[in-house]
């Protein structure tokens, strides 16, 4: 019998770990090489949409997700002054068979890592391994890693670059691409314990691409029954696309309280939460530019391909970045199981085409364009929303995005 492919995954983020799990289900025993010395619960909140949760549920992870995340019940689009534009039920409340989750990125990553270790063994994730070089020929791929104890080399059949927006694998063919693409928007992010608002399961997006608040709870601790871990994001357009990208290689830079507050005070005000107080109570504030990269014409080169942010870094609107990485993982594992190495080519075509449209749509605001539309037409607010934009007009913007990204209920639910 033919030996299973020996597969190396460069990058132990959400996409790389999801790929390890889906490859294991398909009969492979991949190894994840992560440059960090450990997989820690770092970061802030993200949303995982039902089409990706469907895949994680199929991997038997739904109970684990319920322990570390919150099932999102509703998404409310608002103006920066708190006027409601559109309310959308989410997850099972919107007719899906599976939920949408608001969740701490680090807790999700740790959940996936625990599942990989449990199912594939303690050596399936090798931390402290930085990919520095690889070459390939007709029979395999030679990879080289830097570690604290010196260089490590290996010979494999397939290499998957799931190593993020500054991907070493991607740079092997696209080293001329330069820094990520930036249109002048900076994000300040944080999470802190707070009393919940509304039903404790609602997500709020207030303001369009020029100035925006994103707010949602991401974790309930039984030891703190009166509080929830609240994730917040402030986005502001502070420059033009012609200006230099600030700190292009630093995605964990600490933010300054006074700096973020100048984009909040007198500019963002919603009745559900005292946003200035929430931000001031946050111990760790992070700041980084909202960036992406232009879609590529090719992901797969021989025995090497890309996945997740290495393949399609996108603006974090529409809650699609991590969700699409999980869909990449499911597709790639399926093609490798069905066609072996030859499956890398159709994987490239399917996922590259699908995600390119999302990258372009997110640059324009994705489903959050409903807010830009209303604020452009009524910059000083409105007395009656239907005099500014019709319900059908608003629902069409959101619905078109859902269809393109593949998460309408009829695209997700199983017969």
DACORLIN-V691513 format. One record per helix or strand of 3 or more residues. SS is the DSSP state (2 for helix, 1 for strand). FROM is the first residue (numbers start at 1). TO is the last residue. Records with the same first field share a line. If there is no record, write none. Layout:
SS=FROM-TO, FROM-TO
This chain:
1=7-10, 31-34, 45-48, 69-71, 74-78, 84-89, 101-104, 125-127, 130-137, 140-147, 150-156, 158-161, 181-194, 202-206, 211-219, 228-237, 286-292, 304-306
2=14-25, 50-58, 62-68, 91-94, 105-120, 168-177, 257-261, 275-280, 309-312, 321-363, 366-377, 385-387, 391-405, 409-412
